[in-house]
Amino acid sequence: MRRDPQNGMRLQRYRNPAGGIAYGQLHDDGRCERLAGDPFGPEGAAGLRPTGEEAVIAQLLAPVAPPAILCIGVNYRRHAAEFGSAIPARPVVFMKPPSAVQDPGGPIALPVALPSDSVDYEGELAVVIGRRCKNVNASEALAAVLGYSCANDVSARDWQKRPELGGGQWCRGKGFDSFCPLGPLLATPATIANPNDLQLTTRVSGELRQDASTSDMIFPVAELIAFLSGSTTLEPGTVILTGTPSGVGMGSDPPRWLRPGDTVSISIAGIGTLTNPVILEPVAVPGGSAPAD
């Protein structure tokens, strides 16, 4: 028996006590059933097979280990207005390295070796590509999607913008380790009626900071996939971060940056809540000790 992707699944990727990595299906009653198979095989999510066994989760992992993370800037109308930015004619694209991925519950580490005192949160809808594709039409683009998740496009705004640090280096400012939390699960397309009609909220230490609908996107999900796949192969597992709505820390007066001890929680309707604590990067410093978290 195979899973029918038309029925929809909420997939969790996890490490078991023996160190193996597997997928499970989260049921409505909170049980997670271990699945056999590979969602990135030729059958996609339909290739995952039920085992009838409860998943033994030692650690919940990001729902995918992506070969690439493609990110979109300035993709919400109210976020553009927040900073007086013009509406872009085409999607604004940058990248994060796969090493930036962080698991649900894992810490966001504020950089110490290349220090930043201006680290920001950005709650976003993440799209995971399920099959290799290139030059996809917008009308067919959603068929290439394996599922949707929550993401945090963590951003060191000083490295991203300040001229004395090489301002304009989006990939540097957004690419530090732990700057791409993903999770807590992957909702397959049958569970999401319309990815451009989802409510997204971000809370920092319980305080609501972002509250918007993905309907405010300038370029909807299908158009982003079509644009990113133009003359470019998207490999299975590629993650697309679709932009953040208004309410980021940089938009406050004065700005409200992340600090050690904060907790960031991003919730998207139909997917769940991604929560990560904030610490200082635990690297060695002169004197042989690491900074306190």
VOLO-704778 format. One line per field, with one value per residue: chain; x, y, z of N, C-alpha, C in turn. Coordinates in steps of 0.001 Angstrom, whole numbers. Atoms other than C-alpha are relative to their C-alpha. Layout:
<recs>
chain c(A, ...)
nX c(X, ...)
nY c(Y, ...)
nZ c(Z, ...)
caX c(X, ...)
caY c(Y, ...)
caZ c(Z, ...)
cX c(X, ...)
cY c(Y, ...)
cZ c(Z, ...)
</recs>
This chain:
<recs>
chain c(A, A, A, A, A, A, A, A, A, A, A, A, A, A, A, A, A, A, A, A, A, A, A, A, A, A, A, A, A, A, A, A, A, A, A, A, A, A, A, A, A, A, A, A, A, A, A, A, A, A, A, A, A, A, A, A, A, A, A, A, A, A, A, A, A, A, A, A, A, A, A, A, A, A, A, A, A, A, A, A, A, A, A, A, A, A, A, A, A, A, A, A, A, A, A, A, A, A, A, A, A, A, A, A, A, A, A, A, A, A, A, A, A, A, A, A, A, A, A, A, A, A, A, A, A, A, A, A, A, A, A, A, A, A, A, A, A, A, A, A, A, A, A, A, A, A, A, A, A, A, A, A, A, A, A, A, A, A, A, A, A, A, A, A, A, A, A, A, A, A, A, A, A, A, A, A, A, A, A, A, A, A, A, A, A, A, A, A, A, A, A, A, A, A, A, A, A, A, A, A, A, A, A, A, A, A, A, A, A, A, A, A, A, A, A, A, A, A, A, A, A, A, A, A, A, A, A, A, A, A, A, A, A, A, A, A, A, A, A, A, A, A, A, A, A, A, A, A, A, A, A, A, A, A, A, A, A, A, A, A, A, A, A, A, A, A, A, A, A, A, A, A, A, A, A, A, A, A, A, A, A, A, A, A, A, A, A, A, A, A, A, A, A)
nX c(845, -736, 753, 602, -287, 1209, 603, -801, -785, -824, -1196, -1066, -1308, -527, -1079, 429, -1035, -1186, -690, 540, 918, 1182, 1188, 1211, 1210, 640, 1450, 772, -4, -1329, -920, -808, -202, -1195, 219, -1125, -64, -694, 900, -663, -98, 807, 1423, 226, 592, 758, -909, -111, 874, 291, -542, 812, -829, -184, -1345, -727, -700, -1022, -184, 751, -920, 568, 697, -777, -1392, 103, -1204, -83, 1028, 217, 768, 598, 95, 1013, 1065, 1296, 286, -94, -1410, -623, 435, -622, -1311, 48, -628, 816, 425, -922, 595, -242, -413, -1350, -483, -1301, -135, -631, -636, 683, -499, 772, 1220, 91, 1137, 954, -510, -1425, -212, -506, -1234, -430, -1422, -1023, -1268, 280, 1086, 1118, 918, 1227, 571, 1441, 815, 896, 854, 270, 467, -1014, 495, -984, 170, 4, -557, -857, 799, -658, 883, 1364, 1022, 675, 1237, -333, -1100, 307, -138, -1387, -186, 182, 719, -191, -436, -319, -1420, -437, -1129, -751, -789, -873, 242, -1212, -753, 800, 253, -910, -1090, -1329, -115, 274, 1452, 541, -341, 1149, -337, -801, 824, 1084, -499, -703, 553, 1266, 818, 1146, 834, 1083, 819, -395, 372, 228, 1403, 79, 938, 1413, 428, -28, 883, -564, -1161, 75, 1100, -346, -348, -1357, -325, -1295, -69, -1313, 214, 1433, 580, 332, -741, 486, 1329, 331, 405, -841, 668, -648, -1196, -54, -115, 491, -893, -154, -833, -1378, -576, -222, -1148, -1239, -343, -317, -1376, -690, 550, 271, -136, 890, -454, -267, 895, 236, 570, 854, 45, 586, 913, -394, -97, -1338, -614, -621, 1036, 443, -717, -1252, 20, 84, -830, -2, -991, -46, 1125, 1250, 524, 757, 989, 656, 1137, 723, 1212, -86, -1346, -389, -817, -1449, -516, -1440, -581, -1108, -1192, -1210, -781, -912, -1344, -1079, -425, -1281, 112, 318, 1360, 1063, 920, 1200, 1186)
nY c(-1203, -1246, -1195, -733, -1408, -801, -117, -932, 514, -922, 818, -409, 636, 131, 951, 969, 201, 643, -955, 6, -1083, 538, -845, 535, -775, -483, 178, -1024, 260, -285, 1108, -57, 1348, 144, 319, 529, -573, -1266, -949, -590, 998, -306, -92, -1094, 356, 1247, 1112, 283, 1124, 112, 1183, 323, -119, -1354, -536, -295, -1217, -501, -1411, -483, -653, -775, 972, 347, -456, -526, -241, -1440, -814, -1196, -906, -1143, -1212, -1008, 699, -336, -1414, -812, -27, -1009, -1308, -197, -614, -909, 649, 143, 1364, 477, 497, 1441, 414, -288, 1334, 231, 1394, 398, 1308, 1066, 49, -926, 651, 365, 859, -520, 55, -294, -1418, -1019, -452, -1335, 142, -543, -87, -1180, -420, -823, -394, -422, 1213, -154, 1166, -156, 1160, 213, 1281, 717, 930, 1036, 585, 1455, 677, -851, -748, -1117, -733, 383, -1030, -303, 775, 1381, -30, 599, 1457, 345, -217, 1122, -448, -1346, -20, -1315, -335, -1272, -556, -808, -957, -962, -1173, -783, 627, -83, -1342, -1089, -110, 303, 1459, 527, -28, 612, 1417, 718, 1398, 19, -361, 956, 1347, 593, 1243, -56, -1121, 457, 1018, 556, 1009, 1258, 1125, -286, 242, 255, -949, 310, -552, -1461, -311, -1100, -525, -1460, -413, 573, -983, 175, -860, 161, -512, 1, 143, -88, -1251, 49, -974, 68, 600, -327, 1094, 169, -650, -1290, 177, -662, 1114, 1199, 1165, 577, -894, 117, 1245, -193, -896, 626, 1140, -471, 316, 476, 1240, 101, 1393, 403, -437, -1437, -786, -1381, -883, -809, -1385, -243, -1139, -1115, 274, 442, -847, -1171, -961, -685, -1236, 458, 1404, 987, 1114, 1200, 25, 1299, 225, -105, 1166, -402, 1000, -337, 891, -122, 805, 1257, 578, 130, -1044, 207, -765, 102, -947, -819, 38, -457, 1051, 572, 204, -335, -1401, -118, 463, 1413, 326, -360, -963, 565, -56)
nZ c(0, 57, -354, 1104, -240, 143, -1320, -768, -1114, -762, -140, -902, 210, -1353, -283, -1003, -1023, 568, 852, 1346, 361, 656, 30, -590, 241, -1206, 67, -701, -1438, -518, 249, 1212, 521, 827, 1404, 768, 1332, 230, 668, 1158, 1048, 1183, -335, -912, -1287, 150, -233, -1422, -330, -1432, -672, -1157, -1200, -507, 170, -1233, 397, -916, 334, 1152, 930, 1098, 841, 1190, 75, 1361, 796, 228, -640, 805, -846, 682, -794, 347, 712, -583, 265, -1216, -397, 857, -481, -1306, 204, 1131, 1155, 1206, 319, 1047, 1242, -23, -1338, -481, -383, -632, -416, -1249, 134, -740, -1377, -832, -491, -1409, -300, -982, -1366, -39, -282, 920, -625, 400, 346, -884, 732, 828, -890, 433, -1062, 691, 586, 155, 334, 1143, 192, 1427, 537, 768, 1016, 299, 1331, -118, 1169, 824, 965, 682, 906, -331, 144, -1259, -80, -355, -959, -1301, 108, -345, -1434, -919, -1181, -543, -1389, -557, 51, -566, 753, -969, 780, -679, 837, 176, 1089, 1219, 504, -348, 995, -543, -63, 1336, 103, 1206, 14, -532, -287, -1219, -1137, -186, 209, -1131, -544, -758, 473, 782, -637, 815, -662, -643, 842, 1417, 353, 1437, 627, -205, -1281, 131, 1129, 785, -737, -45, -872, -1297, -1011, -525, -1135, -659, -1366, -641, -1449, -248, 505, 1414, 802, 1377, 113, 1387, 878, 1191, 1128, 209, 831, 1305, 944, -682, 2, 1342, 806, -485, 524, 1435, 181, -480, 859, 1342, 429, -1201, -532, -1436, -407, -1096, -1316, -16, -836, 408, -1011, 862, -441, -1328, -80, -850, -1426, -399, -1016, 604, 300, -1212, -338, 604, 416, -1073, 443, -834, -1062, -691, -897, 744, 702, 1181, 401, 1263, 208, 1261, -25, 726, -84, -1393, -597, -52, -1134, -201, -948, 498, -847, 652, 652, -991, 542, -906, -7, -717, -1378, 51, -412, 939, -603, -624, 845)
caX c(0, 1253, 232, -2122, -723, -4215, -5247, -2484, 234, 2037, 5551, 8116, 11780, 13572, 16579, 15830, 17739, 20098, 21066, 19122, 17086, 13540, 10207, 6999, 3412, 1928, -1673, -4446, -4234, -573, 879, 3735, 3780, 7107, 7121, 9352, 10567, 11945, 9797, 12385, 12155, 10372, 6974, 7461, 5401, 3349, 6464, 6285, 4783, 3023, 4582, 1949, 4787, 5058, 8037, 10605, 11897, 15191, 15492, 13102, 14959, 14381, 11980, 14615, 18390, 18303, 20844, 20067, 18140, 16760, 15345, 13145, 13449, 10796, 7903, 5134, 3458, 3192, 6809, 7897, 5822, 7389, 10731, 9540, 10810, 9577, 7578, 10099, 9400, 10845, 11588, 14651, 16758, 19541, 20798, 21639, 24120, 22686, 24846, 22513, 19676, 18630, 16263, 13063, 14071, 17708, 19311, 19704, 23319, 24135, 27524, 30563, 33559, 32144, 30088, 26700, 24532, 21710, 20261, 16652, 13893, 11824, 8941, 8355, 6512, 9004, 8341, 10125, 10571, 9790, 11054, 13738, 12313, 13384, 11520, 8257, 5150, 3388, 210, 2010, 4473, 2634, 2802, 6553, 5988, 6538, 5298, 5291, 6934, 7700, 11017, 12930, 15145, 17423, 19362, 22374, 21307, 24700, 26518, 23661, 23546, 26337, 28905, 31883, 31143, 30683, 27026, 24828, 26207, 22874, 24356, 26891, 24365, 21842, 24134, 25611, 25165, 21646, 20232, 17642, 15446, 12922, 9991, 8365, 6986, 6309, 2650, 2022, 17, -3240, -3304, -2854, -5752, -3965, -393, -1256, -4049, -2339, -2087, 1483, 2496, 5844, 6255, 9445, 9410, 5637, 5137, 3353, 5587, 4296, 688, -141, -1557, 482, -2114, -39, 2781, 3797, 4834, 2758, 4321, 3657, 5238, 8296, 8827, 8419, 10943, 13505, 13320, 13879, 16997, 17866, 17415, 15782, 16860, 14573, 14779, 15464, 13965, 12418, 11900, 9082, 9731, 8613, 5710, 5898, 6767, 10468, 12708, 14471, 11135, 10605, 11648, 14068, 14926, 14275, 17080, 17278, 19149, 20363, 17468, 14838, 12642, 11267, 8068, 6712, 3250, 1550, -2013, -2144, 1541, 2286, 4730, 8511, 10218, 13911, 15757, 18432, 21977, 25432, 27583, 29523, 32993, 36315, 37408, 40757, 41408, 40142, 36513, 33261, 30777, 27819, 24554)
caY c(0, 3473, 6876, 8742, 12296, 13468, 12891, 15121, 14428, 16317, 14950, 15118, 14371, 13083, 11263, 8048, 6849, 4798, 7903, 7034, 9659, 8926, 10534, 10093, 11180, 13336, 12301, 14489, 12806, 13794, 10369, 10235, 7076, 5938, 5858, 3827, 5164, 8388, 11459, 12540, 9329, 9123, 8752, 11731, 11708, 8814, 6661, 6889, 3718, 3303, 919, 1007, 1705, 4732, 6915, 7064, 10621, 11408, 14746, 16593, 17788, 20395, 18769, 18645, 18867, 21216, 21256, 24965, 27695, 30386, 33453, 36320, 39864, 42606, 40304, 41722, 44994, 46200, 45237, 47313, 50220, 49743, 50873, 53050, 50525, 50453, 47425, 45317, 44486, 41002, 38915, 40000, 36850, 35965, 32685, 31116, 28228, 24846, 25129, 27907, 25407, 25002, 22397, 23163, 23979, 24494, 27807, 30862, 31823, 35535, 35845, 36419, 35653, 38113, 40019, 41546, 43540, 43955, 40476, 40434, 37845, 37301, 34855, 33265, 30540, 27972, 25946, 22625, 21441, 17744, 16956, 18243, 20987, 23709, 26403, 25637, 27602, 29374, 27465, 24161, 25256, 24039, 20467, 20594, 21286, 18532, 20618, 23772, 24666, 27600, 29403, 32203, 34255, 35436, 38507, 40396, 43814, 45448, 42918, 43120, 46906, 48932, 50262, 49898, 46173, 45824, 46861, 45115, 41683, 39988, 36485, 37343, 38978, 36172, 33167, 32586, 29190, 28727, 31638, 29441, 27603, 25329, 23291, 21924, 19780, 19603, 19971, 18350, 20371, 18504, 19917, 23511, 24701, 27872, 28791, 32427, 32538, 31569, 33549, 34014, 35330, 35882, 36276, 37221, 36040, 35879, 39375, 39512, 41215, 40024, 39230, 39011, 36882, 35404, 37023, 40211, 38680, 40689, 37535, 34479, 31057, 29755, 32835, 32503, 28888, 29817, 32655, 30687, 27713, 29909, 28606, 27051, 23506, 23242, 20018, 17981, 19314, 22891, 25298, 28594, 31271, 33426, 36716, 38255, 40547, 43830, 43919, 43012, 44413, 46806, 48472, 49527, 52916, 52278, 48931, 45843, 43352, 39784, 39300, 36213, 34744, 35663, 33002, 33360, 31518, 31554, 30109, 29463, 28216, 24568, 23986, 24673, 26654, 26841, 27905, 28636, 30176, 32841, 32496, 33893, 31894, 29483, 29988, 30165, 33688, 35003, 33416, 30025, 30297, 30596, 33430, 32767, 31969)
caZ c(0, -893, 346, -1949, -2255, -3235, 384, 1644, 4199, 6912, 6806, 9574, 8982, 12041, 13455, 15320, 18423, 16225, 14256, 11115, 9286, 8191, 7352, 9257, 8774, 11509, 12145, 13526, 16928, 17274, 16429, 13948, 11835, 10397, 6603, 4315, 1000, -430, -1190, -3769, -5788, -9141, -7429, -5147, -1950, -3366, -2959, 807, 2277, 5637, 8124, 10857, 13315, 15535, 14687, 17472, 17215, 18929, 17103, 14831, 11735, 9072, 6594, 3847, 3360, 357, -2471, -2905, -1095, -3406, -1685, -2767, -1446, -1439, -2294, -76, -954, 2636, 3325, 322, 1636, 5079, 3651, 782, -1759, -5328, -6432, -8382, -12016, -11511, -8422, -6431, -5963, -3547, -2061, 1248, 1552, 2591, 5729, 6935, 7572, 11192, 12648, 14557, 18121, 17163, 18139, 15935, 16624, 16536, 14780, 16987, 14739, 12185, 14738, 14129, 16513, 13982, 13442, 12262, 11840, 8681, 8799, 5388, 3513, 2220, -940, -1515, -5102, -5523, -9013, -11337, -13476, -15898, -17854, -16075, -17064, -14200, -15042, -14373, -11700, -8606, -9942, -9223, -5509, -2960, -74, 2027, 5312, 7614, 7333, 9028, 6705, 9517, 8392, 9772, 8517, 9119, 6909, 4428, 4127, 5804, 3246, 5596, 5805, 2056, 2063, -458, 455, 901, 732, 3451, 5742, 5297, 4993, 8446, 10094, 11568, 9505, 7765, 10272, 8516, 9792, 11797, 8962, 5247, 4235, 851, -1691, -1092, 2448, 1221, -921, -2011, -988, -1694, 865, 4117, 7331, 8588, 12000, 13696, 17443, 19265, 22883, 22655, 21193, 17841, 15266, 11867, 10956, 7255, 4483, 1671, -595, -176, -2257, -5298, -7165, -6157, -5657, -9195, -10781, -8546, -9600, -13265, -12930, -10916, -13285, -16340, -18130, -14750, -13469, -10053, -8402, -6118, -2590, -3651, -1133, -2204, 445, -868, 950, 4233, 5100, 6999, 10685, 10651, 13376, 11021, 10319, 13943, 15316, 16894, 15241, 17343, 16831, 18107, 21369, 23281, 25230, 22633, 21037, 17510, 16557, 13009, 12376, 9032, 8754, 7695, 8442, 12090, 14197, 13822, 17067, 17627, 20585, 20076, 21434, 20777, 18376, 20620, 19151, 20949, 21889, 23172, 26539, 25425, 26429, 24525, 25028, 27276, 25533)
cX c(873, -904, -543, 226, -1226, -710, 760, 723, 724, 1227, 972, 1262, 701, 1188, -481, 1129, 1266, 786, -481, -988, -1156, -1080, -1135, -1176, -627, -1507, -693, 19, 1370, 994, 793, 317, 1243, -389, 1265, -21, 636, -933, 613, 303, -922, -1493, -316, -592, -793, 872, 216, -1048, -243, 606, -905, 743, 89, 1441, 609, 949, 975, 240, -834, 930, -747, -586, 733, 1434, 201, 1337, 216, -1149, -80, -989, -465, -84, -1116, -1153, -1362, -221, 167, 1426, 760, -366, 653, 1327, 25, 653, -968, -412, 888, -739, 147, 450, 1457, 545, 1345, 11, 552, 722, -790, 436, -752, -1232, 120, -1284, -1013, 566, 1475, 231, 389, 1205, 407, 1506, 925, 1318, -29, -1202, -1050, -850, -1350, -651, -1522, -639, -805, -799, -401, -633, 1121, -681, 1113, -338, 142, 578, 844, -839, 805, -1006, -1475, -936, -685, -1260, 238, 956, -311, 74, 1408, 257, -220, -794, 426, 404, 134, 1508, 233, 1235, 755, 1025, 823, -17, 1250, 857, -753, 47, 1085, 1191, 1353, 225, -210, -1480, -503, 299, -1119, 369, 858, -885, -1083, 473, 748, -677, -1230, -934, -1137, -728, -1148, -800, -1322, -307, -143, -1445, -93, -1118, -1470, -526, -98, -818, 591, 1178, 14, -1253, 195, 357, 1343, 198, 1409, -83, 1431, -225, -1454, -671, -236, 730, -496, -1352, -538, -481, 962, -672, 612, 1275, -133, 55, -457, 920, 231, 894, 1460, 661, 299, 1230, 1304, 422, 335, 1467, 844, -683, -167, 24, -1014, 587, 357, -1058, -88, -620, -690, -116, -729, -948, 552, 62, 1354, 593, 588, -1029, -531, 837, 14, -89, 44, 722, -137, 1146, 27, -1121, -1348, -400, -857, -918, -741, -1087, -632, -1173, 172, 1341, 400, 867, 1448, 554, 1486, 456, 1173, 1135, 1120, 721, 1031, 1371, 1027, 382, 1342, -163, -485, -1387, -979, -927, -1206, -1176, -956)
cY c(1242, 1142, 652, 1488, 882, 196, 961, -667, 1150, -792, 610, -796, -15, -954, -934, -253, -665, 931, 30, 1131, -570, 1071, -711, 878, 363, -96, 1050, -191, 218, -1122, 261, -1425, -44, -398, -588, 652, 1378, 977, 659, -1032, 343, 136, 1161, -473, -1295, -1222, -314, -1036, -52, -1274, -448, 132, 1465, 440, 287, 1151, 421, 1488, 329, 834, 942, -975, -399, 468, 529, 76, 1479, 681, 1312, 898, 1208, 1175, 903, -646, 164, 1498, 862, 48, 1010, 1399, 355, 743, 967, -563, -54, -1455, -518, -521, -1508, -392, 339, -1281, 89, -1442, -89, -1327, -1058, -104, 941, -655, -323, -792, 722, -170, 270, 1498, 817, 628, 1365, -21, 706, 159, 1142, 674, 864, 331, 402, -1185, 72, -1344, 324, -1288, -147, -1373, -604, -994, -993, -635, -1518, -756, 974, 705, 1170, 628, -392, 1184, 222, -839, -1439, -81, -727, -1521, -459, 74, -1290, 427, 1384, -92, 1448, 220, 1333, 441, 954, 845, 891, 1274, 848, -584, 112, 1397, 1035, 57, -399, -1496, -643, -69, -498, -1480, -805, -1430, -116, 245, -998, -1446, -631, -1307, 307, 1090, -427, -1121, -407, -991, 584, -1229, 479, -390, -197, 837, -295, 516, 1521, 374, 1073, 577, 1522, 497, -638, 1114, -352, 967, -309, 634, -100, 35, 267, 1242, -98, 1107, 39, -713, 381, -1243, -90, 559, 1366, -130, 754, -1047, -1270, -1196, -544, 877, -51, -1258, 137, 860, -682, -1179, 442, -199, -565, -1254, 109, -1473, -348, 389, 1466, 716, 1414, 739, 1142, 1463, 146, 1182, 1111, -444, -500, 996, 1276, 1092, 746, 1257, 151, -1464, -943, -1268, -1186, 54, -1388, -105, 175, -1371, 499, -1148, 494, -1034, 293, -959, -1241, -686, -221, 1155, -445, 896, -259, 1022, 746, -29, 763, -1188, -547, -321, 382, 1463, 84, -300, -1428, -364, 417, 992, -692, 134, 1091)
cZ c(0, 428, -1265, 238, -154, 1339, 895, 1159, 671, 431, 998, -322, 1353, 25, 1094, 1005, -525, -909, -1437, -214, -801, -48, 703, -376, 1328, -172, 865, 1511, 635, -179, -1274, -418, -882, -1419, -600, -1377, -11, -707, -1226, -1085, -1153, 290, 934, 1312, -71, 228, 1461, 398, 1507, 576, 1143, 1310, 427, -210, 1367, -317, 1095, -225, -1221, -867, -936, -1004, -1261, 209, -1418, -718, -274, 733, -780, 741, -801, 970, -517, -775, 673, -166, 1251, 536, -854, 488, 1324, -119, -1182, -1240, -1172, -171, -1130, -1223, -116, 1395, 282, 628, 714, 492, 1415, -234, 745, 1459, 926, 614, 1484, 224, 887, 1406, 124, 150, -1230, 690, -549, -246, 982, -748, -1017, 651, -679, 1212, -574, -702, 92, -312, -1248, -165, -1459, -253, -830, -935, -298, -1345, 95, -1168, -809, -1058, -554, -959, 195, -239, 1349, 173, 445, 1187, 1301, -31, 360, 1502, 779, 1224, 450, 1464, 459, -83, 692, -779, 920, -750, 918, -835, -187, -1127, -1324, -632, 248, -951, 551, 182, -1373, -244, -1338, -87, 661, 383, 1255, 1214, 319, -27, 1145, 431, 861, -484, -921, 739, -919, 840, 484, -847, -1434, -316, -1507, -613, 239, 1334, -42, -1226, -903, 768, 73, 722, 1369, 978, 611, 1153, 492, 1371, 499, 1500, 362, -541, -1503, -752, -1448, -18, -1369, -717, -1180, -1255, -309, -837, -1322, -1103, 719, -242, -1408, -876, 450, -555, -1493, -242, 387, -864, -1428, -332, 1139, 509, 1513, 374, 1087, 1352, 74, 829, -551, 1179, -733, 415, 1327, -41, 893, 1463, 452, 989, -546, -279, 1208, 233, 1516, -428, 1195, -457, 947, 997, 639, 1033, -670, -547, -1150, -407, -1230, -243, -1356, 37, -868, 91, 1453, 438, 86, 1099, 171, 1039, -642, 1009, -700, -624, 989, -582, 1048, -167, 719, 1486, 94, 426, -1079, 673, 602, -942, 482)
</recs>
